Structures are given as C-alpha cells and as structure tokens.
Amino acid sequence: MKSFLIVSFCILTLVACNSGSKPKGLLSQDKMVEILINIHITEGLASAMPVSYDSSRVLYNLLEKDLFLDHEVNDSLFTQSMIYYLRDPAEMERIYSRVVDSLMVRDSVEGDLDKL
C-alpha cells in the first residue's frame, strides 16, 4: 500500500507537469478498473507472504509484470492512462468506486465460500 501511495504521488506530480493531450491508445475506464483490481489483489498477495519486505517487493514486481502481460498492456501505457484519468478527479473517483465495489464483492464472496 505504501508503494502505491508513492507511485500515486509521483503520478500526480507528473500530471501537474504534463500537457493536456490525450495519450495514444488510452486505456478505457473498464480496462483501467480491471487492471487496478488486479494490482490491488497482487499487492495484497505480495504483502501477505511471510517474507521480508525486500523479498515481497521483488515478488510484487514479478507479479506486476505478469499482470500487465495478462492484460496485454505495457506499464508505460498504463502509467499514461493513469495520468490522463487523474487529471479529472470526478472520473478517477468513478473508476476507483468501481474498483472498491468489485474488491468488496470479491471479499464478500470469498468470505461466504469460507463459511461453507
């Protein structure tokens, strides 16, 4: 989570310095939601491993690379899209509302399955 905050801060800094042009191949909101859901799940998995912080960072970086490969997106396009969406706080709030809702539903379903 700490790394996500650092990345978010860096992205916000870049937003302030970036021009207003729309990036080529901008990821759709739906694709951003899918990727962000998987990023948060991946961060949770890496941080829950019983290994040192340094090892969990290495693990997360490997998992993140696989995540982008699975979504057929490179990290620079994701970053450009994130910067673009961060320019409009209302749009970013809509994206993250969907991310949070999806994560809560997944958590609820997993909790229900654990009870069975």
Secondary structure, DSSP 8 states (H G I E B T S, - for coil): -HHHHHHHHHHHHHHHHS-S---TT---HHHHHHHHHHHHHHHHHHHHSSS-HHHHHHHHHHHHHHHHHHTT--HHHHHHHHHHHHTSHHHHHHHHHHHHHHHHHHHHHHHHHHH-
